[in-house]
């Protein structure tokens, strides 16, 4: 059998998640983007052009799944490369799935082609059930979920981000989708917020990222694609945590509410029938306080979100909800890198969220 090269843009190569076509292939960067194909033969490989810089933080990682078997972790190199995905298979009909584990801060990937030792066939059928979309930050991205540390105190140091330990399959979004038999799409970026980012910058905020196919590229996302049935918005953590050591330590209520309100309006305009679940957690419930010269001032971003959801409900939007996410317990469940939720915490988050969607959104 000959090797046959199939362009990434071929209709028989199927994508789940956000992508756009470039002059050379299909570009994507969000975690959880999945490429699926079916072929007759005994081997398959891919050609990829990767924008990651390499190293512990800049290496993109994929799960490779062949015929539904356990995922195999694949680390890719900066620039163009060819990667063998499966070989020495029994000659016959096979499926291959490529699942991007790493997020946009690691770098975008451009699939140039699939190459099969045999011939490409029509792809597996599309998912026809519930479609979920998860919007958020590092928590939604599955930051640090493949390792768990048990801190001794609340000020203990834990290891920082490495791309190989980012695994959306162990995050609450993916786990929720699995529990509900749903398909999941992720639109998320570590460190980004609703009105301010963790570093206090105000560019590439979550509402702006939502408009793009790939966050760090101007290509707009085409919203004429299938709309999600349920949107889970877990945003506000970075707005809360930003400002350490500055006069902007406490988030601004008016600015946060204006940005969040506008984003909810935009989501409703884009997705008139979708159920929108607003949550926050589980690194914080949104409460923050400061004490200066004996005067204590506090804010509660979680309460602001509750007020904004109630506001929309009063305006007649019966498909927007407030879900209360429990805060993590690091000393019982551990933490991932940089004190992010551990896999055990994500499991609890998924249990709570899937019950909520079943009981409230799908009564």
Secondary structure, 3 states (H helix, E strand, C coil): CCEEEEECCCCCCEEECCCEECCCCEEECCCCCEEEEEEEEEEEEEEEEECCCEHHHHCCEEEEEECCCCCEEEECCCEEEEEEEECCCCCEEEEEEEEECCCCCCCCEEEEEEEEEEEEECCCCCCCCCEEEEEECHHHHCCCCCCCECCCCCCCCCCCCCHHHCCHHHCHHHHHHHHHCCEEEEEECCCCCCCCCCCCCCCCCHHHHCCECCCCCCCECCCCCCCCCEEEEECCHHHHHCCCCCCCCCCCHHHHHHHHHHHHHHHHHHCCCCEEEEECCCCCCCEEEEEECCEEEEEEHHHHHHHHHHHHHHCCCCCEEECCCCCCCHHHHCECHHHCECHHHHHHHHHHHHHHHHHHHCC
